[in-house]
Amino acid sequence: MFAPPSLLKNMKIKIEILALLSPSGFEKKFHQNCKIAKTYEDAYELTEQEYENNFGKRRYASYDSFRVTKNRKNRNKVT
């Protein structure tokens, strides 16, 4: 199911939403949500809900999957 070209031409997606497509953009949004959520897991779920609302699927299988990926990425930055 694809949208007709005329609809796509007029479609505007906010840059904040497009940023969720990259791992760093998703992590940045997660950190923003940490300020309003009670736990890291709640912040993760808020971020996943926003991702799912915009793209129709979840980015990660679970909070643990996200955490492992984030920690691996950050560990590789240090070394």
HELIX and SHEET records of a PDB file:
HELIX    1   1 PRO A    5  ASN A   10  1                                   6    
HELIX    2   2 ILE A   15  ALA A   19  1                                   5    
HELIX    3   3 PRO A   23  CYS A   34  1                                  12    
HELIX    4   4 TYR A   40  PHE A   55  1                                  16    
HELIX    5   5 TYR A   63  VAL A   78  1                                  16    
END                                                                             
